[in-house]
Amino acid sequence: MIIRDENGKPLAAEKVSDVTEALGVIEKKLGSDVAAMSDEEKKTLVTELSDMKDIISLVTPELQKGSNPLELMKFMKQVLKIKGAAEKFMEKNNDL
């Protein structure tokens, strides 16, 4: 579970897999057609994308030490997948 403050900003994660799951949700939204989204959906997407850096930074050295290598490999794979999805997203939606 990702612990957030009262404004929704990510503060901490219990496990590396929690961060991996949160990034997976963002990756799926990056595959969405922005032209078909409502203004509210676009605002939500932009907010989630701006939180991505904070979410990735939740994987602290202490959290890494408590994780097994497979969890860390899944996290790194998800980071690479989201990088590819973000590049495709930027190509399709350069007007955001």
N, C-alpha and C positions, 0 to 999 in steps of 0.2 A: 504494500500500500504506500502511496506517495502522500506524505503529510504536507498540507498546504496551510498558509496563513489565512486570515479572514478575508483577504482580497483575492484569494485563489492562487497566489504565487507559491510555487513548489519550494519547500524548505528542506525536506529530508525524505529518504526512501528506506524502507525496511530491508529490501533485498534488491540485488542487481536485476533480477527478473521483473520486478515491478517497473523499473525504468525501461527495460526492453519492451514490455507490454505497452507502456505509455507512448513510446516512440512508434510502435506498430500502429496504434490508432491514428497518430499524426500522418504516418506514411499512407494509410488508406485514404485519408482526406486529401492528401496531395494528388491522388489519382482522380479526384472528382473534377467534374466540369464546372469551372468557376462561372462561366456564362449562364449556367442554369441555376445558380445559387441566388437566394434572396440576399438583400443587403445585410440582414441579421446573420445569415450563415457566413457571409464573407467576413464580417467583423469577428465572428467566433473563430474562423480559420486563421485570420491574421493574429489574433490573440494567442492561439495555440502555437502558431509558428514562432511568435516572439518568446514564448515560454520554452521553446525547444532547447536553447542554450542552457537555461536554468535546470531543465530536466536532465540533460546530459551531465551537467556538473554535479549532480547528486551522487554519481558514482565516484565516491571519495576513495582515497587509499585504504581507509579503514574498512569501508564496505567491500572493497576488492579483496582484502585479506580474509574476510569472512565468507567469501564465495568460492565455489569450486570452479575449476578451469572451464568446464563446459558452459556454465552460466556466463562467464566472461567472454567466451567465444561467441555465444549467441548474441550478447550485447554488441560486440564489435561487428558482427554480421548485420545486425539491425541498423547500426550507424551507417554502414556502407550502403545498405538498401535505401535508407532514407536520403542519403546523399544523391543516389541515382534518381530517386523519385523527385527530389527537389530540382535537379537539373532539368528533367523532363517538364516539370511544372512551370519552371521559369521560361522554357521555350514556348509552351502553349499559352501562358498567361503573363506576358511581359507588360501588361497594362496595369498591374496591381502596384 
